[in-house]
Structures are given as C-alpha cells and as structure tokens.
Amino acid sequence: MRKNELIAMDCRLRSLSMDIQNALNSRAAINRLPIEILREIFYQVPAREWREIMLCHTVIWDRVRNLHPSVFRRTSRQTSAILVEDGRKTQRSLRILAQKKVRLRELYWLGTKDTIWSSESLRASAAHLDTFVLHCDYRTRWCLRDVAFFEGETPILRRLALAYFDFLPLNTFTNLTSICLHQFNNVCPSKILACLAASSQIQDLAFIKGRFLRWVGDYPQALPLRHLKRLIISNVLEHQIIWLIKFPALTNTTSVKFLPDSHTTIAPLSSPYLIPLPPVVSSATRLFVKSDSVLAASASAGYLCAQGLCSDAVQLMDRLPLTQITEYCCDGSFTAGRDLIKRMPSLTALAVNYDHLGEFVTQLVHECEEPGGLMSLPCPQLTTMRLIVLPDDNFEAALTLLLNLRAQRGHPLSRVVIDVISNRLLEDVEGRMDQLNGCPVEWRIHPWASPNPLYMDIPDIFRTAEYDAWLVGSW
C-alpha cells in the first residue's frame, strides 16, 4: 500500500473516531464503545498489517477513552466470523476454517481446487452457521457424494446455495429460509420435498440450470408454505418440475419466475406430460404480454414466463384462465396477443401502444360470434383505455373512432389515460384535451428511462433482484 493511501486512510479513521466520540459526548455516558462499530471498520481494513497499525495507533485510542485495544481484541475473538474463500488463499482459509469453524456465521466457498477440505474440513459441527454457499469443481463434487456437512449439526442454518454438483449432501436440512441450486445433475426430488416440508418459513427457492431425477411417490406432510414469496426455475425442463408445481404445500401467494432457454419449450395441451400451472395463476386477474414474456398476476403475486417466448406464448395462453382477466396489456409485437381480447369477457382495463392502436380498435368494435350463436362486442365490461404514446403521435382519430363505435353499440368507455413518454413537462405537451367525445382524458408524463413498465402496476416481487445480496458473486 502506498504511503499516501495510508495517510488518507489514517485521516479517515481519525475522522470516524471523532464522529464517534462526538456522538458519545452528546448522549448519556455508556460503559464502552459498541464493538459492532469498530468491527465494521475492521471489515474495511485492506491488510493484516494495517490492522496492527490501527490497533497500535495512540491518537485514535486516546480519543476513544472508554475502550482499550486489548478489550477489543478479547471481544472480537468471541464474535461470529465470515469466511469467503475464492481459491486464491485456500491453505490459509483451511487454517481459519479449522480454528474458527465453531463460531462461523457465514461461509462462502467459491471456486476452490483443493480436494482435501470437502472430506476433512467440513466434519465438525457448525453451531452458529447461518449462511453456507458452496461452489464445487469437477474434483470436489465427487467428494461430496457421501458426506454430511458439519456432521449434520447446523441448527441455525437458514440460507443454503450449492453450485456445480451431482449429488445433494446427506444432511437433513430444516428451518431454511433460502435455497438455491445452480448447475446441478441427478438431484432426487424427494430430498427437496423433505427439506421444504421441514422448512415452513422458507422465503426464496431457486433452481437454475439443472436436471432432476424422475420422482414417483407420496408427498410428505407439510404446512402451507405461506412465507415462500419467490420461486425461480431457470433452464430446467418444464416436465421435470411437475412434482414441485403439484406440491400441496405450495400456495397462491408464491410468485413464480420460469425462464426457459432455447432448448426448453412450453409444453402444448397435447403434450403427454400433464403440466399444471402454479397455484398463483388461479388467482391472476392481470395479464401482461410482450414478445418475449408473459406475466399473469394478482395484486401481490404472479407467474412470469420469460426469455424467448415467441413460439411458445400461444401454447401458454391456452393454459391461462383468460376468462377471469380484468386488466390486460399487450405491446402489440406479439400478433396472437391481439386476438386474446376476444377470450376475456371480464376485461375492464386495456393498455396498448400507439403503433398498434388501429389493430386493437378493429378487434374492439367488430362483433364476434359467441358459443350460443349470438353476436356481441368483445370485452363488454371494458371501461378504461390506456394508450402509450410519444409526444408527436397523432392518435386522436383512431381513439375517437373507438369511443364512438363502442358508445353506439351500448358499451361506452368511461376513462381514457394517455401515457406520454417524454422528458418534457406536462405543460409543454401542446394540444392536450381534458375530454374526448364526452369521455374524461387523463394525461401522464413518463421519462424515457422509466424503471418500470408503464402498462400496469406489477407486483413488487418482480421489481426486486432475482436473488438476494448474499448470492451476488457466487456464480
């Protein structure tokens, strides 16, 4: 480390110590400085040598009068530890693991090439381990085949992530809140089901790029997984996760994200595999269709099928409960999506792009034949129209035609919302109107780089990252 960097860090630490002391002086006296404050400072220390420099820095410790370095050293040995092994200092990590395993709180073992640790270093119990992330390589994965991590003694383990392995460990994990399996093979579903049955508080479950063994058997007794908010299935054949979708403990409060790849297609109704949709679809009332994704959602949860859906979306639509959809958005690039409105008798709100407004107008003003032979307009309960436009788009003629013809046929619209994508203020949008053919018109301005879709309010679970922060950098 350069001298100027040390000086800069020294100044920063002095500033921190003064801030801490000022905060202490402004409050009632306490016995000692909270260890957590200095521990967070030490987490930022770049080298072991600098740690020694700071502990021996008389200026800092003279200012912090209510804590001596020896007290901090003694207390720090009793606190829980975090170990991250990325393959650069494996032998040093092995020593740390052997010495401090009992008080490890989080263990991230990523990309190691050492084969000894898996059979030796994970034998002793880990009574305080909360998070365990293991990234195997082609050597260590075979060492895990008949291994029970930490002798099965992980009483407070809550977050588990395993990558690049062929067999699950022998542990019977319980009370987990997060599970992520990545790049896996030959995983027996019964082990996953047993783990879920013993983890009623689980919140996140992810299966990414893997293959399950065929499962035939009875489901274990399990409480409803009402805390499971997110289920991610990526690059897994759809028929291989039927056992999970049919799991009786799965509820309609769990949002599901299914990400097929070029080799993973949506099975048609004629498929030999009777593939159900997750329970959340049964309560979906909103549908969002784009060229590469479909989202069926309720107020707080949903089912998102994304990534290369052009050829499969029609097959997926045949399995969705379209008759209960009340809010529908289609970006227009998916041709078959424009015909879906004929199958949505409960639709009350529709959102479309200006580029495809004319095609939707044609669908909405022409009567179609119902099963009984009667002719009627599509979407008889439609009352709200949302139109996404640019500032210079000329949409009045098509919109006026829609309002007139729907009113003439006894199904008038009661509200029109114009979403303008522009960086200009609302006052700068010239020629805006408050009414069109007696229908109130509401104007909204959105910036070009809008973070969320304009078309509808999607559930919060789909606005957040796919995986928790504890998995970032794991693979």
Secondary structure, DSSP 4 states (H G I P E B T S, - for coil): --HHHHHHHHHHHHHHHHHHHHHHHTS---SS--HHHHHHHHHT---HHHHHHHHT-HHHHHH-TT--HHHHHHHHTTS-EEEEE-SSSHHHHHHHHHHHGGGEEEEEE-S---SSHHHHTT-S--TT--EEEEE--TTHHHHTTT--GGGG--TT--EEEEEEESS--S----S-SEEEEEEEEEE-HHHHHHHHHT-TT--EEEEEEEEEPP--SPPPP----TT--EEEEES--GGGGHHHHT-TT--TT-EEEEE--TT--PPPTTSSS-PPPPGGGGG--EEEE-SSEEEEE-SS-EEEEESS-TTTHHHHHTTS-GGG--EEEE-SSSGGGGGGGGG-TT--EEEEEGGGHHHHHHHHHS-EE-TTS-EE-S-TT--EEEEEE-TT---HHHHHHHHHHHHHTT----EEEEEEE-SS-GGGSTT--SEETTEEEEEEEE-TT-SS-SSS---GGGTS-SS-GGGTT--
